Amino acid sequence: MAPFVALSSLTGTPFGEMSGLERWVGLALSILTGAALGAGLQYICRRGLWTR
């Protein structure tokens, strides 16, 4: 949800009035953000970095 809020803030378009392109860009950013967070969490869990 955060990428949609950031995109709405950057473009000045209210969330409910986004165009189709803005919604697709928001979806792509959301997917990329989720993948990056998942990869980072997986890296931390596999390396055991929380115990150092």
N, C-alpha and C positions, 0 to 999 in steps of 0.2 A: 504494500500500500504506500510505503514511503516514496518510491519513485513516482507514483502518480501525483502525490501531494507536491513533491519538488517540481515536477513538470508543470503542474497547474500554477505554482507560484512563479516559476520562471517566465511562463508565457503570459501570465495575467488573465488566464481563462478560468472561469469557475469550473470546478470539477465536473459538474453535471452538463456543462455546455461544450465539452471538448469535442473536437472533430474526430472523424474516424482515424485519420493519420496520427493524431496526438494519442489516441487510445492504443493504437498499435505500437507506437514508440514507447508508451508507458508499460505496455505488456512486455516488450523486449527488454526494457530496463529492469523490470521486476524479475524476469527470468534470469538475467545476468547477475543481478544482485543476489538472488537466492542461490545460484550456482557458486558464486564467489564465497558466500558465507558458509555453504556446505563444504566446499573444498578446504576452506580455512579451518573449520571445526574438525574435519577429518584429519587434516595434517596435525593439529594440536593433539587429538586423541591418539593417533598412531605413534607420535613421537614421545608422548608422555610429558609434554612441556608444562603441564599444570602442577607437576610434583617437584619442579626445580626451584 
